[in-house]
Amino acid sequence: MDSLLPSLKQYLPKLIEGIGAMSEHFHSGQYGEGEKLLVQVNEGLEWVMKAYTGIPGFEIEKIQGINAFLGEIVNALTVKDYVLIADLFEYEIKQALSEILVDMGRADLKNN
């Protein structure tokens, strides 16, 4: 599983950028484009969560926090509340992913 760490560190910034683009589409009323990116973001987030939980020594609480927000996003999707979806991704999930990226950088410093 340690072989996933470099891939995870390389992919996380791309996912974070994709979340920003998706949120921007939703906030600007481009719901179709936002939904297309949402599918990609969801797939990427799923991979990140599986990869992260497979790396020994990392905090599972961060993934549990993301899961809690995903429940809210599902509810927002049900009622097509795109602003709430964008806000949850932009201010909660994106922040959690950024913290994971920082944690992985700290782990690198400790191991060197």
Buried (B, 14 or more C-beta within 10 A) or exposed (E): EEEBBEEBBEBBEEBBEBBBBBBBBBBEEBBEBBBEBBEEBEEBBEBBBEBBEEBEEBEEEBBEBBEEBBEBBEEBBEEEBBEBBBBBBBEBBBBBBEEBBEBBEEBEEEEE
